[in-house]
Amino acid sequence: MLSGMTSPRPPHSTNSPPALHRIDRFYIVREIGRGGLGVVHLARDPVIDRNVAIKTLSPRLSAVEKKQAETRFVNEARAVGGLAHPNIVTIYDANIESDPAYLIMEYLEGSELSRMLDSGRIFPPSEIASIVRKLADALAYAHRQGVIHRDIKPGNVFILAGNQPKIFDFGIAQVLNRVSSTAGLPDGPTLEDDTTTSLHDNLAGTPNYMSPEQAAGRPVNNLTDIYSLGAVMYEMLAHRRPFQYDTTEEVLDAIANRTPPAPHQLNKAIAPVLSQIAMKAMSKQPQERYQSGEEMALDLGRYLALHKRVRSKVSAARSEEDDDLPALPTRLPQFALAGLLAAAAGAAYFWLRMKGLA
């Protein structure tokens, strides 16, 4: 899980299994991921007989870094521990008093979205809409529980088989209206009051996907996650990030003051209606964005329903061609396909006008 690597061999494989050691009752199989603060291992829970992922602190951390990492561990456990959603990673257990401190999470087989995009993976528009719709629904659920992720980006989205996405890494999440003392965890600071684990100038988050208010260091709410999800969607559609500059300062200035070209202007295969959903999510002014994940998911659902109807009409037209003129190619003539797509585009434009997107 969280490694982006190929699916590891099951722990009970007969092909030279690695030497096992344990963290509490969990048998470590092998390392599957490593970052600046922690290491992720594939492990086996012998009691429940299932694979899990264990995130532990890196042994090379300084005392200050260790304290920061422990704070993130507590914050993530508190943020995700109360969530139960099919598109949010599940945390089973946490302990920062053990040596090493650890989080026990569900083990996921697949890859981070960032790795897929970096490798050149191109998602069809309908798959992008489906993935982002599920992420928007997951964020809507988290926001209703008082959890703001604050670091939505391709590197924190895991894609399972069947393009099922999972949001993970809630280490800098803001947890609202939550009792500070959570069962099994000691009292201590959370990152809703402490942004020392930020990446640049005390900013919590990842610059390329920050909202304008987040980039300016201002207080944030659920709409910062909506912006970041829009930036992820933009990258999937346009095959590039919204702003591409060499320095963090240039990126932050662009986020605050510039509007990137719409994805359909960079990728002609993208319908303007889908492009505008991403752009609305990325509006500079929070009040101009979708006001909730539900709103964004609803528009993506409408797009998918429209896309399904167009495909059905294309399929039906192809069948009629086959029945009436069996000697003709089975491919729908271009002028017929163009007509159907033009009709769909007209319907989509009318819908956009009604929604205020066009």
CORHU-V892121 format. One record per residue. N is the residue number from 0. RES is the residue in three letters. NEAR is the number of other ideal C-beta (glycine too) atoms within 12 Angstrom. D_CENTER is the distance of its C-alpha to the mean C-alpha in Angstrom with 1 decimal. Layout:
# CORHU-V892121
n=<N	N>
res=<RES	RES>
near=<NEAR	NEAR>
d_center=<D_CENTER	D_CENTER>
This chain:
# CORHU-V892121
n=<0	1	2	3	4	5	6	7	8	9	10	11	12	13	14	15	16	17	18	19	20	21	22	23	24	25	26	27	28	29	30	31	32	33	34	35	36	37	38	39	40	41	42	43	44	45	46	47	48	49	50	51	52	53	54	55	56	57	58	59	60	61	62	63	64	65	66	67	68	69	70	71	72	73	74	75	76	77	78	79	80	81	82	83	84	85	86	87	88	89	90	91	92	93	94	95	96	97	98	99	100	101	102	103	104	105	106	107	108	109	110	111	112	113	114	115	116	117	118	119	120	121	122	123	124	125	126	127	128	129	130	131	132	133	134	135	136	137	138	139	140	141	142	143	144	145	146	147	148	149	150	151	152	153	154	155	156	157	158	159	160	161	162	163	164	165	166	167	168	169	170	171	172	173	174	175	176	177	178	179	180	181	182	183	184	185	186	187	188	189	190	191	192	193	194	195	196	197	198	199	200	201	202	203	204	205	206	207	208	209	210	211	212	213	214	215	216	217	218	219	220	221	222	223	224	225	226	227	228	229	230	231	232	233	234	235	236	237	238	239	240	241	242	243	244	245	246	247	248	249	250	251	252	253	254	255	256	257	258	259	260	261	262	263	264	265	266	267	268	269	270	271	272	273	274	275	276	277	278	279	280	281	282	283	284	285	286	287	288	289	290	291	292	293	294	295	296	297	298	299	300	301	302	303	304	305	306	307	308	309	310	311	312	313	314	315	316	317	318	319	320	321	322	323	324	325	326	327	328	329	330	331	332	333	334	335	336	337	338	339	340	341	342	343	344	345	346	347	348	349	350	351	352	353	354	355	356	357>
res=<MET	LEU	SER	GLY	MET	THR	SER	PRO	ARG	PRO	PRO	HIS	SER	THR	ASN	SER	PRO	PRO	ALA	LEU	HIS	ARG	ILE	ASP	ARG	PHE	TYR	ILE	VAL	ARG	GLU	ILE	GLY	ARG	GLY	GLY	LEU	GLY	VAL	VAL	HIS	LEU	ALA	ARG	ASP	PRO	VAL	ILE	ASP	ARG	ASN	VAL	ALA	ILE	LYS	THR	LEU	SER	PRO	ARG	LEU	SER	ALA	VAL	GLU	LYS	LYS	GLN	ALA	GLU	THR	ARG	PHE	VAL	ASN	GLU	ALA	ARG	ALA	VAL	GLY	GLY	LEU	ALA	HIS	PRO	ASN	ILE	VAL	THR	ILE	TYR	ASP	ALA	ASN	ILE	GLU	SER	ASP	PRO	ALA	TYR	LEU	ILE	MET	GLU	TYR	LEU	GLU	GLY	SER	GLU	LEU	SER	ARG	MET	LEU	ASP	SER	GLY	ARG	ILE	PHE	PRO	PRO	SER	GLU	ILE	ALA	SER	ILE	VAL	ARG	LYS	LEU	ALA	ASP	ALA	LEU	ALA	TYR	ALA	HIS	ARG	GLN	GLY	VAL	ILE	HIS	ARG	ASP	ILE	LYS	PRO	GLY	ASN	VAL	PHE	ILE	LEU	ALA	GLY	ASN	GLN	PRO	LYS	ILE	PHE	ASP	PHE	GLY	ILE	ALA	GLN	VAL	LEU	ASN	ARG	VAL	SER	SER	THR	ALA	GLY	LEU	PRO	ASP	GLY	PRO	THR	LEU	GLU	ASP	ASP	THR	THR	THR	SER	LEU	HIS	ASP	ASN	LEU	ALA	GLY	THR	PRO	ASN	TYR	MET	SER	PRO	GLU	GLN	ALA	ALA	GLY	ARG	PRO	VAL	ASN	ASN	LEU	THR	ASP	ILE	TYR	SER	LEU	GLY	ALA	VAL	MET	TYR	GLU	MET	LEU	ALA	HIS	ARG	ARG	PRO	PHE	GLN	TYR	ASP	THR	THR	GLU	GLU	VAL	LEU	ASP	ALA	ILE	ALA	ASN	ARG	THR	PRO	PRO	ALA	PRO	HIS	GLN	LEU	ASN	LYS	ALA	ILE	ALA	PRO	VAL	LEU	SER	GLN	ILE	ALA	MET	LYS	ALA	MET	SER	LYS	GLN	PRO	GLN	GLU	ARG	TYR	GLN	SER	GLY	GLU	GLU	MET	ALA	LEU	ASP	LEU	GLY	ARG	TYR	LEU	ALA	LEU	HIS	LYS	ARG	VAL	ARG	SER	LYS	VAL	SER	ALA	ALA	ARG	SER	GLU	GLU	ASP	ASP	ASP	LEU	PRO	ALA	LEU	PRO	THR	ARG	LEU	PRO	GLN	PHE	ALA	LEU	ALA	GLY	LEU	LEU	ALA	ALA	ALA	ALA	GLY	ALA	ALA	TYR	PHE	TRP	LEU	ARG	MET	LYS	GLY	LEU	ALA>
near=<38	43	31	31	23	11	19	28	19	18	27	14	15	8	10	8	18	20	10	18	18	18	29	25	21	35	27	32	32	30	25	36	33	21	27	18	33	38	31	38	37	39	40	32	27	19	14	16	14	21	32	38	44	44	49	37	35	23	16	16	23	14	11	13	21	24	22	30	36	40	34	43	46	41	44	46	39	41	41	41	32	28	33	17	28	20	34	41	43	28	39	31	32	34	28	32	16	22	14	28	35	36	49	41	41	32	38	36	26	30	31	35	39	28	22	29	30	17	14	9	23	18	30	21	34	27	27	42	37	31	39	48	38	35	47	43	30	40	46	35	29	38	39	20	29	22	38	39	51	48	43	49	37	39	31	38	46	40	39	26	13	14	28	26	42	39	49	47	42	44	44	44	47	35	34	25	15	25	15	18	13	24	13	20	30	21	15	23	22	36	35	28	17	22	30	22	37	25	25	21	17	17	32	39	45	35	35	37	42	42	44	37	31	41	38	22	21	17	19	34	26	37	38	41	46	47	46	50	53	49	46	46	52	43	39	43	46	35	23	20	32	39	32	20	18	10	14	22	17	18	30	30	18	27	37	24	15	19	19	29	21	29	36	24	20	22	26	15	21	33	35	29	40	45	36	35	47	47	37	35	46	45	28	26	16	28	13	20	35	39	22	26	42	22	29	45	32	23	39	39	23	27	39	29	23	32	32	18	20	31	22	16	24	27	19	17	29	23	16	18	21	17	13	11	15	11	9	16	12	17	14	26	18	13	11	20	21	16	18	27	27	17	20	29	23	20	24	32	20	17	26	26	14	14	21	14	30	20>
d_center=<14.5	12.1	14.5	13.6	17.3	19.2	19.8	22.5	25.9	26.4	28.2	31.4	31.8	35.3	34.5	35.2	32.8	31.9	33.9	32.3	32.3	31.0	29.1	30.8	31.1	28.2	29.3	27.3	27.0	25.4	22.9	19.7	17.9	19.1	18.0	20.1	20.5	20.0	20.4	18.8	21.3	21.6	24.2	26.3	27.2	30.8	31.3	28.7	28.8	25.1	22.8	20.6	18.6	20.4	19.1	22.2	23.3	24.5	28.3	28.8	27.5	30.1	31.0	29.1	25.9	26.4	26.8	23.6	21.7	23.4	22.4	18.7	19.4	21.2	18.6	15.8	18.3	19.4	16.0	14.7	18.3	18.9	15.8	16.1	13.6	12.9	9.1	9.2	10.9	14.6	16.8	20.4	22.4	22.7	25.8	26.3	30.1	30.2	30.7	28.1	25.8	23.0	20.0	20.1	16.9	16.5	16.7	14.2	15.5	13.5	11.7	8.8	7.5	9.4	12.4	12.5	12.5	15.0	17.1	17.6	15.8	16.2	14.6	17.1	16.4	16.6	13.9	11.5	12.7	12.4	8.7	7.9	10.6	9.4	6.2	9.0	11.2	9.4	9.4	12.9	13.9	12.9	14.7	17.6	17.9	18.1	14.9	13.1	10.2	11.4	9.1	5.7	5.7	5.5	7.4	5.4	3.4	6.9	8.7	11.9	15.1	15.3	11.8	10.6	6.9	6.6	5.0	7.6	9.9	11.3	14.2	14.7	13.8	16.6	18.3	20.8	24.0	23.5	26.7	26.6	28.2	26.1	27.9	28.0	26.7	29.1	29.2	27.9	25.9	22.3	20.1	20.5	23.9	23.3	21.2	23.0	20.0	18.8	18.8	21.4	24.2	22.9	19.7	16.8	13.6	13.0	15.4	13.9	11.2	13.5	15.1	18.9	19.9	17.7	19.1	22.5	22.2	22.8	21.8	18.5	17.5	14.8	15.1	13.6	10.1	11.1	12.1	9.1	7.1	10.4	10.4	7.4	9.3	12.4	11.9	11.3	14.4	16.6	15.9	16.0	14.6	16.1	18.4	19.9	22.4	23.9	23.8	21.5	24.3	24.2	20.4	20.8	23.9	22.3	19.5	22.3	24.9	23.8	22.2	20.8	22.1	20.4	18.5	21.4	23.8	22.3	21.6	24.4	22.8	20.4	22.0	22.5	21.3	17.8	17.9	19.2	16.4	14.1	17.1	17.8	14.4	15.2	18.8	20.5	22.0	19.9	22.4	21.8	18.1	17.0	18.3	15.8	12.8	15.7	17.2	14.3	13.8	17.6	18.0	15.5	17.6	20.7	19.7	19.1	22.4	24.1	22.8	24.2	27.5	27.9	27.4	29.8	32.4	32.0	32.5	35.5	37.0	36.9	38.6	41.3	41.9	42.3	44.7	46.8	47.0	46.4	47.7	44.8	41.6	38.9	36.5	36.4	38.5	36.5	38.3	37.4	33.7	33.8	35.5	32.9	30.1	32.1	32.7	29.0	28.3	31.1	29.7	26.2	28.0	30.0	26.9	25.4	28.7	28.7	25.3	26.3	23.7	26.5>
